[in-house]
Amino acid sequence: MFRDLTWSKTEKDVAKKIYAIAYDKECSTILAHVKKMAAGISEPEEVWKIHDYLSAQRKQFAGKYDYRYSILPLVFARLIREGWLTEADLAGLGEEKIGAIQTMLRIGR
């Protein structure tokens, strides 16, 4: 379904910006959480809790942030569902891409 979508140069540029919005937002949230965790460390071995948290986040990122055009609509739909993007962030994408993302959002409810 998504493999048949053709991405114009403009849409590719917009998609990069949309992707970066979510990526930066989620990274900032993780950073704030790590800072809070680090501030609460009272014993040296508690540093491993930060490591474990970051390892889990990295694994989740690897499965979520995939920038292949053939699956970007799925990625964007997931990021909207999780609150890292809004449908308004999709401005600049073509109607067929936005429609595909909205379809994924309806299916995922």
C-alpha positions, 0 to 999 in steps of 0.5 A: 500500500505505502510502497506505491506512494511517490514522494516529491522533493518537497514532501521529502523535505517536509517529512524530514522536518516532521520526523525531526519534530517527533524525534527531538520531542521524544529525545528531550523528554528522555533527557529530562527523565534521565536528569531527574533520575541522575539527580536522585542518585544516592548510591553509586550502583544506582547509575545502572538504573539510568543505563537500563532505562536508556537501553530500553529507550534505545531499543524502543527507538530502533523499532519506532524511528524508521525513515524509509519512505515505504513505511513513513505513513505508519511511523507518523501514525504511530507518533501521532497516536503516542502524542509526539506529533499532531495531525497539524504537524503533517502540513505540507505532505500531499493528500495521499500521504495524509490520507494514508496516515489518517487511515492508519489512525482509524485502523489503530483505534 
